Amino acid sequence: MRSTGDPLRRAISLYQRPVTRGRTHDMRRLLDQAAADTATYTAVTDLCRYLNRWDDVGPAVLNDFEPVIQRALAYDPQFHLAHYALGFLRRAQGQHEEALAAFEETIRYAPPTFARVHAQKGEERLYLGDFDGCISDVNRALEINPNSNVRGYFYWVLGRAHFFKQDYKTAIDWLQRSIRGWSEVWYNYAYLIAAQALDDPTRAVRRTRRARAAFDRKFPNYSLAQVLRNEADATPCDNPAVRAGRDRFHEGLRLAGIS
C-alpha cells in the first residue's frame, strides 16, 4: 500500500528530528516512494509530450522509459500511475493489446474518480478495431466526471471513433467540441477537416475553409507528410480497420487541399 501525504515532505520532517535507526528506515522508505512518484509523473509527462508530438524526437527515446516505469512498479506493484505510464509506453510502441491490459490494471488500482483512464482504455480499443467498445469506455469516463478538465480529450476520442465508423456528422460534432475544450493538438483540427470533407466531397474545399484557416493559424505549414510521420512514430498500428480509417482520414485531408 502507498502511504498518504507528500512522502518527500514527510522525509524532510523526519530529518529535522534526532537521528534514530527507525527514523532513518522510515526516511529511506519515504524517499524511495518520492523517487518512484517523481519518476512516474516524469514518464507520464514525457510520454504525453511524445504522443502529442510536442518534442521533435524519434521512437528511440522510448527505450528510456521502460526501466523508469519498471522501477516504480517494483517499488509498488499497485501504483496505478505506473500502470498508466506503461499503457502510454506500450501504445507508443504499437503494442496495443499490452497497452489495453496496462490501462485495465490502472483501473484496478486507481481511485474510482480517475475518469481519464477509461477514455485511454477506450482509445486502446480503437487501435484494436473495436470502435463501439471505444465509445462505450469514453462514455463511462464522461459518466464518472462529465466536467473533467480533460474532457476535450474525451471528445476527441469519441470524434475519431465515429470518424472510423464513417459517421462523419457525429464525428464533426464531437471534434468541434474537442477543439473548443482542447486546442493545443493538431489532430482534432485535422480530423475535423477530413470529416467535413468526406461528409460532402463535392464541396470539400469550400466546406472546410473555416476549419482549415483555424488549423493553418495554429499549426502553420503542417503537411500530410507530417501527419503520416506523426502516426508512424507516436501510434503505430497494423489493425486493418484502423489502417482503413487512417486512409480515409488522409483522403479527406487531400480533398480539403492539404498535401
C-alpha positions in Angstrom: 0.0 0.0 0.0 1.1 3.5 -0.8 1.3 5.9 2.2 -0.8 9.1 2.2 0.6 12.6 2.0 3.7 14.1 0.5 6.5 11.5 1.1 9.3 13.9 0.4 7.9 16.5 2.9 7.4 13.7 5.5 11.0 12.5 5.0 12.3 16.0 5.4 10.3 16.4 8.6 11.9 13.2 10.0 15.3 14.6 9.0 14.8 17.6 11.3 14.4 15.3 14.3 17.1 13.4 16.2 18.5 10.5 14.2 17.4 7.1 15.2 17.5 3.7 13.5 13.8 3.7 13.0 13.6 7.2 11.6 16.3 6.6 9.0 14.5 3.4 8.0 11.3 5.4 7.6 13.1 8.2 5.7 14.5 5.8 3.3 11.1 4.2 2.6 9.6 7.7 2.1 12.4 8.8 -0.2 12.1 5.7 -2.3 8.4 6.4 -2.7 9.1 10.0 -3.5 11.6 8.9 -6.2 9.1 6.5 -7.6 6.3 9.1 -7.7 8.6 11.7 -9.3 9.9 9.3 -11.9 6.5 8.1 -12.8 5.0 11.5 -13.2 8.0 12.4 -15.3 7.4 9.4 -17.5 3.7 10.2 -17.9 4.6 13.8 -18.8 7.3 13.0 -21.3 5.2 10.3 -22.9 2.4 12.7 -23.3 4.7 15.1 -25.0 6.0 12.3 -27.2 2.5 11.1 -28.2 1.3 14.6 -29.0 4.5 15.2 -31.0 5.4 18.3 -29.0 9.1 17.2 -29.0 11.0 16.5 -32.2 12.3 13.1 -31.1 12.0 9.7 -32.7 11.0 6.3 -31.3 14.5 5.6 -29.9 13.7 7.8 -26.9 11.1 5.2 -25.8 13.9 3.0 -24.6 14.5 5.4 -21.7 11.0 4.9 -20.2 10.9 1.2 -19.6 13.4 1.0 -16.7 11.8 4.0 -15.0 8.4 2.5 -15.1 9.6 -0.9 -14.1 11.4 0.5 -11.1 8.2 2.3 -10.0 6.2 -1.0 -10.3 8.9 -2.9 -8.4 8.6 -0.4 -5.6 4.8 -0.7 -5.6 3.0 -3.1 -8.0 -0.3 -1.4 -7.2 0.8 2.1 -8.1 -1.9 3.0 -10.6 0.0 5.8 -12.2 2.9 3.5 -13.1 0.5 1.1 -14.9 -1.0 4.2 -16.6 2.5 5.2 -17.8 3.1 1.7 -19.0 -0.1 1.9 -21.1 1.2 5.1 -22.8 4.6 3.4 -23.5 3.0 0.3 -25.0 0.8 2.5 -27.1 3.8 4.4 -28.5 5.5 1.0 -29.2 2.4 -0.2 -31.1 1.8 -3.0 -28.6 -1.9 -2.3 -28.2 -3.1 -5.5 -26.5 -0.4 -4.8 -23.9 -1.4 -1.2 -23.6 -5.1 -2.2 -23.1 -4.0 -4.6 -20.3 -2.0 -1.8 -18.6 -5.0 0.6 -18.6 -7.2 -2.2 -17.2 -4.6 -2.6 -14.4 -4.7 1.1 -13.9 -8.5 0.9 -13.4 -8.0 -2.0 -11.0 -5.8 0.1 -8.6 -6.8 3.7 -9.3 -9.3 5.8 -7.3 -12.8 5.4 -8.8 -12.8 9.1 -9.7 -9.8 8.7 -12.1 -12.1 9.1 -15.1 -9.4 9.7 -17.8 -8.1 6.1 -17.7 -11.5 4.9 -19.1 -11.0 7.2 -22.1 -7.4 5.9 -22.5 -8.8 2.4 -22.4 -11.3 3.4 -25.0 -8.6 4.7 -27.2 -6.8 1.4 -27.0 -10.0 -0.4 -28.0 -10.0 1.9 -31.1 -6.5 0.8 -32.0 -7.7 -2.8 -31.8 -10.6 -2.1 -34.2 -13.3 -2.1 -31.5 -14.9 1.3 -32.2 -18.1 0.6 -30.4 -16.2 -0.5 -27.3 -14.1 2.6 -27.5 -17.3 4.8 -27.5 -18.6 2.8 -24.5 -15.5 3.3 -22.5 -15.3 7.1 -23.2 -18.9 7.4 -22.2 -18.0 5.7 -19.0 -15.3 8.4 -18.4 -17.9 11.1 -19.0 -20.4 9.4 -16.6 -17.7 9.5 -13.9 -16.7 13.1 -14.5 -18.7 15.0 -17.1 -16.9 18.2 -16.2 -13.4 16.8 -16.3 -10.7 19.3 -17.1 -9.5 16.9 -19.8 -12.9 16.3 -21.4 -11.6 17.9 -24.6 -9.6 14.7 -24.9 -12.6 12.5 -24.2 -14.5 14.3 -27.1 -11.5 13.8 -29.4 -11.6 10.0 -28.9 -15.3 10.0 -29.5 -14.9 12.0 -32.6 -12.3 9.7 -34.1 -14.2 6.6 -33.2 -17.2 7.9 -35.1 -15.0 9.0 -37.9 -13.6 5.5 -38.2 -17.2 4.2 -38.2 -17.8 6.6 -41.2 -20.4 8.5 -39.2 -18.9 11.8 -40.2 -21.8 14.1 -39.0 -21.5 12.7 -35.4 -17.7 12.9 -35.7 -17.9 16.6 -36.7 -19.9 17.4 -33.6 -17.5 15.7 -31.2 -14.4 17.1 -32.9 -15.8 20.7 -32.8 -16.4 20.2 -29.1 -12.9 18.8 -28.6 -11.3 21.8 -30.3 -13.3 24.2 -28.1 -12.1 22.4 -25.0 -8.6 21.4 -26.1 -7.0 23.5 -28.8 -3.3 22.5 -28.3 -3.1 19.4 -30.5 -3.1 19.2 -34.3 -5.2 16.0 -34.7 -8.6 17.1 -33.6 -8.4 20.0 -36.1 -7.1 17.7 -38.8 -9.8 15.1 -38.3 -12.4 17.8 -38.3 -11.2 19.0 -41.7 -11.2 15.4 -43.0 -14.7 14.6 -41.6 -16.1 17.8 -43.1 -14.5 17.0 -46.5 -15.7 13.4 -46.5 -19.2 14.3 -45.4 -19.5 16.4 -48.6 -16.7 15.6 -51.0 -18.2 17.7 -53.9 -17.8 20.9 -51.8 -14.8 19.8 -49.7 -12.6 22.8 -50.1 -15.4 25.3 -49.5 -16.9 23.2 -46.7 -13.6 23.0 -44.8 -12.5 26.6 -45.3 -13.1 27.9 -41.8 -11.6 24.8 -40.1 -8.6 24.9 -42.4 -8.0 28.6 -41.6 -8.0 27.8 -37.9 -5.7 24.9 -38.4 -3.3 26.9 -40.5 -3.1 29.7 -37.9 -2.5 27.3 -35.1 -0.2 24.9 -37.0 1.4 26.8 -39.9 2.9 24.8 -42.8 1.5 21.5 -41.5 1.6 18.9 -44.2 0.3 15.4 -44.9 3.8 14.1 -44.7 3.9 15.3 -41.1 0.6 13.6 -40.3 2.0 10.3 -41.7 5.2 10.7 -39.7 3.4 11.5 -36.5 1.2 8.5 -36.9 4.1 6.2 -37.6 6.2 7.5 -34.7 3.6 8.1 -32.0 0.9 5.5 -32.5 2.0 2.8 -34.9 -0.9 0.4 -35.6 -1.4 -2.5 -38.1 -5.0 -3.2 -37.4 -6.8 -3.4 -40.8 -9.8 -1.3 -39.6 -7.6 1.4 -38.2 -5.4 1.4 -41.3 -8.6 1.8 -43.4 -9.8 4.6 -41.2 -6.5 6.4 -41.4 -6.5 6.0 -45.2 -9.9 7.8 -45.3 -8.5 10.5 -43.0 -5.7 11.1 -45.4 -8.0 11.2 -48.3 -10.2 13.7 -46.5 -7.2 16.0 -46.0 -6.3 15.7 -49.6 -9.9 16.6 -50.6 -9.6 19.7 -48.4 -6.3 20.7 -50.2 -3.8 19.6 -47.6 -0.9 17.8 -49.3 
